Amino acid sequence: MSDKKDTSVPTKEKKMGWREMPPAGVILEPGSSVKYETGDWRTSRPIFHPDRCIQCFFCWVYCPDSAIRTENRKVIGIDYEHCKGCGICSTECPVKPEKAIIMVEESEVKK
């Protein structure tokens, strides 16, 4: 140890330099989309038509945000608080000619 005094200008908080940083990212707690509502920036909205749905669950399987709501082994709707409007659910829907999930512009939806 050195007996030299610290002559640097005092700061509110000393920030880590690149040598003190861990070599990779540190995750202190697992993330959860339940805590973060991410659906408010979507530009397209999926509209679910239950009368057309054949309960194939393709939308549920392919949804990257787990935004397809189910109950009693049936698709019942869409969780708009977490849906980002990617349209994968509508693309994967096998119902023809009119799909059970269609995409519309968010600005066209009455709130």
C-alpha positions in Angstrom: 0.0 0.0 0.0 1.1 3.5 -0.7 1.1 6.4 1.8 0.3 8.9 -1.0 -2.7 11.1 -0.4 -5.5 11.3 -2.9 -5.1 14.7 -4.5 -7.9 14.2 -7.1 -10.9 16.5 -7.1 -13.7 15.0 -5.0 -16.7 13.9 -7.0 -20.2 12.9 -6.0 -19.8 9.4 -7.2 -16.8 7.6 -8.5 -17.7 5.9 -11.8 -16.1 2.6 -12.8 -13.5 2.7 -15.6 -13.2 0.1 -18.2 -10.8 -1.9 -16.2 -13.2 -2.2 -13.3 -16.1 -3.2 -15.4 -17.1 -6.9 -15.5 -16.2 -8.7 -18.7 -19.8 -9.3 -19.6 -23.2 -8.0 -18.7 -24.5 -8.5 -15.2 -28.1 -9.5 -14.8 -29.0 -8.9 -11.2 -32.6 -10.2 -11.6 -34.4 -11.9 -14.4 -36.5 -9.7 -16.6 -40.3 -10.2 -16.8 -42.5 -8.8 -19.5 -45.3 -8.8 -16.9 -43.6 -5.9 -15.2 -43.2 -3.9 -18.4 -46.2 -3.0 -20.5 -44.7 -2.7 -24.0 -47.8 -2.5 -26.2 -48.1 1.3 -26.3 -45.7 1.8 -29.2 -47.3 -0.5 -31.7 -48.5 0.9 -35.1 -50.6 -2.1 -36.1 -53.1 -3.9 -33.8 -54.3 -7.5 -34.1 -58.1 -7.8 -33.9 -59.4 -11.2 -32.8 -62.6 -12.6 -34.3 -63.6 -15.5 -32.0 -66.4 -16.6 -34.4 -63.7 -17.4 -37.0 -61.2 -19.1 -34.7 -60.7 -22.8 -35.1 -58.6 -23.1 -31.9 -55.5 -24.3 -33.6 -53.3 -22.3 -31.3 -50.8 -21.3 -34.0 -51.1 -17.7 -32.9 -50.3 -18.6 -29.3 -47.3 -20.8 -30.3 -45.8 -18.2 -32.6 -46.4 -15.0 -30.6 -43.0 -13.7 -29.4 -44.6 -11.7 -26.6 -47.0 -14.2 -25.1 -49.8 -11.8 -25.9 -52.4 -14.3 -27.0 -54.8 -14.8 -24.1 -56.2 -18.3 -23.4 -58.7 -19.7 -20.9 -60.0 -23.2 -20.5 -57.9 -24.4 -23.5 -59.3 -21.8 -25.8 -57.9 -18.6 -27.4 -60.0 -15.8 -25.9 -58.3 -12.6 -27.1 -55.1 -10.5 -27.1 -53.2 -8.8 -24.3 -52.8 -5.4 -25.8 -50.6 -4.2 -22.9 -47.8 -6.5 -24.1 -48.6 -7.0 -27.9 -46.1 -5.1 -30.0 -48.1 -5.4 -33.2 -45.7 -7.6 -35.2 -48.5 -9.4 -37.0 -47.0 -12.9 -36.7 -50.3 -14.1 -35.2 -52.3 -13.0 -38.2 -49.7 -14.4 -40.6 -49.7 -17.8 -39.0 -53.5 -18.0 -38.7 -54.6 -20.8 -41.1 -58.2 -19.8 -41.4 -59.3 -18.9 -44.9 -60.6 -16.7 -46.5 -61.0 -14.3 -43.6 -58.5 -14.9 -40.8 -59.4 -15.1 -37.2 -56.8 -12.4 -36.4 -56.5 -9.4 -38.8 -54.1 -6.5 -38.5 -55.4 -2.9 -38.6 -53.6 0.4 -38.2 -53.6 1.5 -34.6 -54.9 4.9 -35.6 -58.0 3.3 -37.0 -59.0 1.7 -33.7 -61.6 3.6 -31.6 -60.4 3.9 -28.0 
